[in-house]
């Protein structure tokens, strides 16, 4: 995560003057007409950047730092993966908990 953030900040510092000019023009137009918030303009910029990024070829063999990081989704130690991956098991556990609660508190008082 930290590496990705550092890469994003470094890239933002090298944005082209043309892009900054276009963003500034859009901000001025929004300010004059008042029909779009700055967040909406930023959303449009993010959408455009994301669309271009999907076309960017990323060669993991050349990305040595990313290769060293072994990008894998972390598995939290407190999650029961069998329970997490099985809706039937979760439902059975929920019913068992409800039954135990009812047995402990038959009147249903809080």
C-alpha positions as CSV (number, residue, x, y, z in Angstrom):
1,X,0.0,0.0,0.0
2,X,2.8,2.5,0.9
3,X,4.6,1.8,-2.3
4,X,1.5,2.3,-4.4
5,X,0.8,5.6,-2.6
6,X,4.4,6.8,-3.2
7,X,4.1,5.9,-6.9
8,X,0.9,7.8,-7.1
9,X,2.3,10.9,-5.4
10,X,5.4,10.8,-7.7
11,X,3.2,10.5,-10.8
12,X,1.0,13.4,-9.7
13,X,4.1,15.6,-9.4
14,X,4.8,15.0,-13.1
15,X,1.4,15.8,-14.5
16,X,1.5,17.6,-17.8
17,X,0.8,21.3,-18.0
18,X,-1.9,20.5,-20.6
19,X,-3.8,18.4,-18.1
20,X,-3.5,21.0,-15.3
21,X,-4.7,23.7,-17.8
22,X,-7.7,21.5,-18.7
23,X,-8.5,20.9,-15.0
24,X,-8.2,24.6,-14.2
25,X,-10.5,25.6,-17.1
26,X,-13.1,23.1,-15.9
27,X,-12.8,24.5,-12.4
28,X,-13.3,28.1,-13.6
29,X,-16.3,27.0,-15.8
30,X,-17.8,25.2,-12.8
31,X,-17.3,28.3,-10.6
32,X,-18.9,30.6,-13.2
33,X,-21.9,28.4,-14.0
34,X,-22.1,26.8,-10.5
35,X,-23.7,23.7,-12.0
36,X,-21.0,21.2,-10.9
37,X,-19.1,20.8,-7.7
38,X,-15.3,20.5,-7.6
39,X,-15.9,16.9,-6.4
40,X,-17.8,16.2,-9.6
41,X,-15.0,17.6,-11.8
42,X,-12.5,15.5,-9.8
43,X,-14.7,12.5,-10.3
44,X,-14.7,13.0,-14.1
45,X,-10.9,13.3,-14.0
46,X,-10.7,10.0,-11.9
47,X,-13.0,8.3,-14.3
48,X,-11.0,9.4,-17.3
49,X,-7.7,8.4,-15.7
50,X,-9.1,5.0,-14.7
51,X,-10.3,4.3,-18.2
52,X,-6.8,5.1,-19.6
53,X,-5.1,3.0,-16.9
54,X,-7.1,0.0,-17.9
55,X,-5.4,0.1,-21.3
56,X,-1.9,0.5,-19.8
57,X,0.2,-2.6,-20.2
58,X,1.6,-3.7,-16.8
59,X,4.4,-6.2,-17.1
60,X,4.9,-7.8,-13.7
61,X,8.3,-9.2,-14.8
62,X,9.6,-5.7,-15.1
63,X,8.0,-4.5,-11.8
64,X,10.6,-5.8,-9.5
65,X,9.3,-4.1,-6.4
66,X,5.8,-5.4,-7.0
67,X,7.1,-8.9,-7.7
68,X,9.0,-8.8,-4.3
69,X,5.8,-7.8,-2.5
70,X,3.9,-10.8,-3.9
71,X,0.6,-9.2,-4.3
72,X,-1.8,-11.4,-2.5
73,X,-5.0,-10.7,-0.6
74,X,-4.2,-10.9,3.1
75,X,-6.1,-13.5,5.1
76,X,-7.0,-12.1,8.5
77,X,-6.3,-14.6,11.3
78,X,-9.6,-14.0,13.0
79,X,-11.7,-15.1,10.0
80,X,-12.9,-18.7,9.9
81,X,-12.5,-19.3,6.1
82,X,-14.8,-22.4,6.2
83,X,-17.5,-20.3,7.8
84,X,-16.8,-17.3,5.5
85,X,-17.0,-19.4,2.3
86,X,-20.1,-21.4,3.2
87,X,-23.5,-19.7,3.4
88,X,-25.1,-23.0,4.6
89,X,-22.6,-23.2,7.5
90,X,-23.2,-19.6,8.4
91,X,-27.0,-20.1,8.4
92,X,-26.6,-23.2,10.6
93,X,-24.4,-21.3,13.0
94,X,-26.9,-18.4,13.1
95,X,-29.7,-20.8,13.9
96,X,-27.6,-22.5,16.7
97,X,-26.8,-19.1,18.2
98,X,-30.5,-18.1,18.1
99,X,-31.5,-21.3,19.8
100,X,-28.9,-20.8,22.5
101,X,-30.0,-17.2,23.1
102,X,-33.6,-18.4,23.3
103,X,-32.7,-21.1,25.8
104,X,-30.7,-18.6,27.9
105,X,-33.5,-16.0,27.7
106,X,-36.8,-17.7,27.1
107,X,-38.8,-14.5,27.7
108,X,-36.9,-12.6,25.0
109,X,-36.1,-9.6,27.3
110,X,-33.2,-7.4,26.4
